[in-house]
Amino acid sequence: MAAWIFIAVMGTWSFLNFLFVFKEPPASVRHFFRVPALFVFLPEKWVMPAGRLFAGLAGTGLTIFLAYRLL
């Protein structure tokens, strides 16, 4: 049961990362959508979109892997 909840939360977080690639998230949830530090070396206008896209892809991959292996 707990694995399903974790996978659902991880999948929702990944989907929201894709949603906020080109749109800034609301201030109340902005701290949940930080980008990996590696992306600070990109041009300023690409830091947030590329970082969130990467985080969304990594989260989706992790969600699929965990769903396949754990469930």
Stockholm file with secondary structure:
# STOCKHOLM 1.0

chainA/1-71         MAAWIFIAVMGTWSFLNFLFVFKEPPASVRHFFRVPALFVFLPEKWVMPAGRLFAGLAGTGLTIFLAYRLL
#=GR chainA/1-71 SS CHHHHHHHHHHHHHHHHHHTSSSCCCTTTGGGSCCCGGGGGSCHHHHHHHHHHHHHHHHHHHHHHHHHHHC
#=GC SS_cons        CHHHHHHHHHHHHHHHHHHTSSSCCCTTTGGGSCCCGGGGGSCHHHHHHHHHHHHHHHHHHHHHHHHHHHC
//
